[in-house]
Amino acid sequence: MIDWERIPGIIRPQYAMLIDGQRNGWWISSVQHPTVLRPYTVHRPNGEAVGPNYRLLAMAKIAAVDAMTAEEEDAA
């Protein structure tokens, strides 16, 4: 099961992806500025950003799961 852990920040939190309750290294950062239009960025476990920035957290979560799944399929 995929879930998300909210990690508090100064203005916006970050979110760590959880697989069966354990962090897997994928995470979503948010720009710490209240007026930015696309604040959410998906990151691989090595810290590299994936794709564009996203306007909504829900969109970033879907993109993170899709990117993780695609990388797992490419590795297989």
Secondary structure, 3 states (H helix, E strand, C coil): CEEEEEECCCCCCEEEEEECCEEEEEEEEECCCCCCCCCEEEECCCCCEEEEEECCHHHHHHHHHHHHHHHHHHHC
